[in-house]
Amino acid sequence: MSNVLVAFGLTLFAGMATGVGSILAFAVKRTDYRFLSVATGFSAGVMLYVSFVEILAKGLDALVGRYGDYWGAWLNVVAFFAGILLIALIDNVIPSAENPHEAHTPTETAPLHDPSAPMPVSYAGLVVPGGTGAPVHPSDSLMRMGLFTALAIGLHNFPEGLATFLAALDDPTLGLAIAVAIALHNIPEGISVSVPIFYATGDRRKAFVYSFLSGLAEPIGAGLAYLVLLVLVGRSASAIPSEIMGLLFAAVAGIMVYISLDELLPTSRAYGRGHDSLLGLVAGMAVMAMSLLLVR
């Protein structure tokens, strides 16, 4: 039971980072976009390294032990790509016009912490995505944008919560590393929710609440995963059969690889310059490698 509580705690920690991003947007006079670039690159490095070196290998070991070398390897590969397909399908249902990973310029975020700063031109005269093209009141379109962004991030956070929870359930140290990586990647997402909702409502508290709620999808996803596991195995989720855990690990590895390549690295490059993204990526891999070696 202690591992279950630790797993939920780490998942909650990772999800709450969207609220941290919102607080930073309102409290910090100048957003350090280079830091966000390196941080999201670092997060991608951690997730890619741990997916291929640790999680996918754990899945393979469990499946080979149950089904033998041939079928165990096949099932591991199928589950890996099933994880990629799952997160790709989630991506596909999100309106493409609402990109939760788009970088916001200093001009766009300035009024959040400085009431005297002018509203950016890019947030005036917007039209409803997919509508007739007729102009609408800017606040209506901005609120729609903010709510879609919060929904998009919430949908993405479900499988991220699953990944953190399952890793922590099996190995709290591994779960901590993944939770930190996902938390770093959630910070700019919190900013992405706060910006349009603040401009739509002029209410900092409301912008923070929506940002925070979008992150709570991670512990909710973990809770649903726990309930499903209880139904499937009919006993404590800390005693999941090895073949089920192997399939879940392989699928989680696929989810994390997709998130890293489709979201984190493009976001890192959008926020940074030069080789910031690559430096963060390599640093994340190096830190994860050293962490795994030290805890063996």
DONU-762198 format. One line per field, with one value per residue (C-alpha): x, y, z; residue number from 1; residue in one letter. Coordinates in steps of 0.02 Angstrom, whole numbers, plus 50000, padded with zeros to 5 digits. Example, Ala and Ser with C-alpha at 12.3 -4.5 7.8 and 13.67 -1.06 7.14 Angstrom:
c1: c(50615|50684)
c2: c(49775|49947)
c3: c(50390|50357)
nr: c(1|2)
rest: c(a|s)
***
This chain:
c1: c(50000|50145|50203|50027|50026|50199|50143|49990|50094|50221|50083|49999|50167|50192|50016|50025|50169|50043|49990|50173|50184|50033|50108|50271|50176|50095|50236|50395|50422|50523|50497|50662|50623|50798|50772|50607|50696|50832|50706|50590|50740|50802|50630|50634|50808|50753|50596|50680|50826|50720|50594|50721|50848|50740|50552|50551|50684|50578|50431|50536|50604|50430|50355|50501|50494|50310|50300|50478|50605|50509|50331|50390|50490|50343|50221|50341|50354|50165|50128|50259|50177|50004|50057|50112|49946|49847|49929|49922|49733|49716|49815|49701|49543|49618|49579|49738|49709|49734|49916|49955|50141|50155|50283|50219|50324|50373|50251|50108|50146|50192|50014|49997|50119|50113|49937|50003|50072|49968|49869|49965|49897|49899|49759|49640|49508|49517|49389|49314|49415|49313|49177|49114|49261|49154|49240|49182|49214|49398|49358|49241|49373|49509|49405|49370|49556|49599|49469|49524|49704|49657|49559|49704|49827|49706|49689|49877|49900|49795|49925|50065|49983|49973|50158|50211|50096|50148|50333|50322|50217|50355|50505|50481|50654|50612|50442|50524|50634|50485|50380|50516|50531|50343|50334|50465|50366|50204|50271|50259|50090|50027|50080|49990|49825|49843|49880|49718|49604|49679|49655|49475|49424|49552|49548|49715|49631|49521|49671|49766|49617|49596|49782|49787|49634|49712|49857|49742|49705|49867|49817|49642|49721|49824|49667|49575|49725|49727|49542|49561|49706|49605|49464|49583|49686|49556|49683|49806|49882|50049|50038|50003|50044|50210|50134|50011|50148|50259|50126|50091|50276|50300|50145|50204|50373|50283|50178|50332|50430|50285|50267|50454|50466|50299|50284|50439|50574|50472|50425|50605|50662|50521|50572|50760|50898|51052|51089|50987|50870|51010|51104|50949|50917|51094|51095|50931|50999|51160|51071|50952|51096|51193|51037|51004|51186|51193|51036|51084)
c2: c(50000|50119|50106|50150|50307|50357|50329|50440|50572|50581|50589|50732|50823|50810|50870|51020|51091|51168|51278|51322|51378|51490|51566|51601|51686|51807|51830|51839|52001|51920|51739|51651|51565|51496|51406|51336|51276|51186|51119|51044|50974|50900|50823|50744|50673|50594|50519|50453|50376|50295|50232|50139|50089|50049|50039|49948|49829|49795|49755|49637|49545|49519|49459|49346|49269|49227|49188|49146|49239|49239|49284|49391|49501|49513|49562|49693|49775|49768|49846|49983|50036|50017|50150|50264|50234|50275|50445|50481|50450|50568|50697|50673|50722|50887|51035|51074|51261|51252|51208|51193|51189|51352|51472|51639|51794|51916|52042|51918|51878|52055|52109|51957|52030|52214|52289|52443|52343|52354|52205|52122|52148|51959|51942|52066|52037|51847|51735|51573|51426|51328|51461|51569|51688|51830|51931|51896|51983|51952|51889|51755|51688|51699|51606|51471|51460|51447|51312|51210|51226|51168|51022|50975|50975|50878|50742|50732|50721|50563|50446|50545|50510|50327|50324|50406|50298|50130|50171|50228|50077|49961|50070|50233|50297|50275|50354|50506|50533|50524|50636|50771|50759|50775|50918|51016|50990|51044|51216|51294|51208|51304|51466|51414|51394|51554|51676|51666|51644|51797|51903|51839|51871|51991|51877|51806|51688|51610|51588|51500|51387|51327|51298|51201|51096|51044|50968|50871|50756|50666|50603|50569|50463|50373|50341|50268|50159|50095|50053|49964|49863|49813|49753|49659|49571|49563|49599|49731|49827|49805|49620|49639|49482|49500|49481|49624|49734|49693|49747|49905|49950|49929|50036|50170|50175|50207|50346|50432|50420|50498|50639|50674|50679|50760|50885|50913|50932|51047|51152|51159|51222|51349|51426|51420|51465|51380|51215|51247|51105|50982|51032|51001|50835|50769|50833|50744|50581|50598|50634|50488|50371|50420|50403|50226|50176|50246|50157|49984)
c3: c(50000|50035|49854|49795|49902|49841|49661|49685|49772|49631|49501|49595|49606|49418|49380|49496|49393|49273|49418|49447|49266|49292|49449|49358|49217|49341|49467|49362|49268|49131|49082|49053|48888|48874|49040|48976|48819|48916|49044|48914|48819|48984|49013|48839|48872|49036|48959|48802|48896|49031|48902|48795|48927|49078|49049|48883|48950|49105|48993|48888|49040|49112|48947|48901|49073|49046|48859|48807|48700|48536|48587|48732|48612|48491|48627|48693|48521|48492|48662|48630|48467|48546|48672|48529|48441|48599|48625|48438|48439|48588|48489|48341|48436|48493|48377|48282|48297|48485|48511|48698|48663|48564|48637|48701|48671|48811|48735|48754|48936|48994|49045|49157|49283|49232|49223|49133|48986|48826|48762|48619|48444|48418|48548|48469|48334|48341|48256|48318|48248|48122|48115|47973|47984|48050|48188|48364|48528|48569|48744|48676|48558|48688|48816|48687|48651|48835|48869|48718|48775|48951|48875|48761|48906|49015|48882|48863|49051|49069|48991|49074|49242|49195|49152|49315|49421|49346|49353|49535|49581|49522|49570|49669|49618|49434|49464|49544|49391|49274|49386|49384|49195|49170|49297|49200|49041|49126|49174|49000|48978|49130|49046|48886|48980|49082|48940|48838|48989|49075|48920|48903|49084|49157|49309|49368|49490|49357|49241|49381|49425|49245|49230|49393|49347|49181|49278|49394|49247|49291|49464|49396|49259|49391|49495|49346|49305|49484|49479|49312|49379|49532|49419|49303|49434|49573|49707|49764|49620|49704|49654|49468|49366|49275|49101|49130|49203|49054|48930|49028|49039|48851|48816|48937|48849|48685|48762|48833|48670|48575|48702|48694|48504|48463|48606|48711|48579|48465|48617|48673|48503|48497|48664|48639|48520|48452|48536|48695|48653|48619|48777|48882|48794|48824|49004|49038|48969|49068|49233|49205|49161|49318|49426|49363|49390|49567|49627|49561)
nr: c(1|2|3|4|5|6|7|8|9|10|11|12|13|14|15|16|17|18|19|20|21|22|23|24|25|26|27|28|29|30|31|32|33|34|35|36|37|38|39|40|41|42|43|44|45|46|47|48|49|50|51|52|53|54|55|56|57|58|59|60|61|62|63|64|65|66|67|68|69|70|71|72|73|74|75|76|77|78|79|80|81|82|83|84|85|86|87|88|89|90|91|92|93|94|95|96|97|98|99|100|101|102|103|104|105|106|107|108|109|110|111|112|113|114|115|116|117|118|119|120|121|122|123|124|125|126|127|128|129|130|131|132|133|134|135|136|137|138|139|140|141|142|143|144|145|146|147|148|149|150|151|152|153|154|155|156|157|158|159|160|161|162|163|164|165|166|167|168|169|170|171|172|173|174|175|176|177|178|179|180|181|182|183|184|185|186|187|188|189|190|191|192|193|194|195|196|197|198|199|200|201|202|203|204|205|206|207|208|209|210|211|212|213|214|215|216|217|218|219|220|221|222|223|224|225|226|227|228|229|230|231|232|233|234|235|236|237|238|239|240|241|242|243|244|245|246|247|248|249|250|251|252|253|254|255|256|257|258|259|260|261|262|263|264|265|266|267|268|269|270|271|272|273|274|275|276|277|278|279|280|281|282|283|284|285|286|287|288|289|290|291|292|293|294|295|296)
rest: c(m|s|n|v|l|v|a|f|g|l|t|l|f|a|g|m|a|t|g|v|g|s|i|l|a|f|a|v|k|r|t|d|y|r|f|l|s|v|a|t|g|f|s|a|g|v|m|l|y|v|s|f|v|e|i|l|a|k|g|l|d|a|l|v|g|r|y|g|d|y|w|g|a|w|l|n|v|v|a|f|f|a|g|i|l|l|i|a|l|i|d|n|v|i|p|s|a|e|n|p|h|e|a|h|t|p|t|e|t|a|p|l|h|d|p|s|a|p|m|p|v|s|y|a|g|l|v|v|p|g|g|t|g|a|p|v|h|p|s|d|s|l|m|r|m|g|l|f|t|a|l|a|i|g|l|h|n|f|p|e|g|l|a|t|f|l|a|a|l|d|d|p|t|l|g|l|a|i|a|v|a|i|a|l|h|n|i|p|e|g|i|s|v|s|v|p|i|f|y|a|t|g|d|r|r|k|a|f|v|y|s|f|l|s|g|l|a|e|p|i|g|a|g|l|a|y|l|v|l|l|v|l|v|g|r|s|a|s|a|i|p|s|e|i|m|g|l|l|f|a|a|v|a|g|i|m|v|y|i|s|l|d|e|l|l|p|t|s|r|a|y|g|r|g|h|d|s|l|l|g|l|v|a|g|m|a|v|m|a|m|s|l|l|l|v|r)
***
